[in-house]
Each structure stands twice: as structure tokens, then as C-alpha cells.
Amino acid sequence: MKVPRGKFLGERIDSPTTDEAEHFIKCPACGGWIDMRDLGSVFDHEGPLPHPDQDQAQ
């Protein structure tokens, strides 16, 4: 089952972030940035390469 991007968005339950960058991590496989609040984006990076074009390193 494919989870569409932007459909399931999470929010922090601990202290609020002071920097938007705290919501992102870099994928060790493709180098793209993953918004950890977006479940669809996280799942897109679980599979084999190539990952989605919009997340590829520029």
C-alpha cells in the first residue's frame, strides 16, 4: 500500500522546535531531504533506490 505524501502529517508532542530544519533528515542512500512529519515521504525512502525525483540531491 502506498501512503500519499501530505496526507498523514505529524506534529511534535514534546517541546516545540525553534528551527524548521529540525523536521528534516538527509537520506543516507540518496542524499535527499526527508520531512519527518510527512509519513508518505518517510515511507518513500524505505524502498530501494532510486527514490522519488523530488527528493534527489540537487
Secondary structure as GFF3:
##gff-version 3
##sequence-region A 1 58
A	DSSP	three_ten_helix	20	23	.	.	.	ID=ss1
A	DSSP	beta_strand	24	26	.	.	.	ID=ss2
A	DSSP	beta_strand	33	35	.	.	.	ID=ss3
A	DSSP	alpha_helix	39	44	.	.	.	ID=ss4
A	DSSP	three_ten_helix	53	55	.	.	.	ID=ss5
###
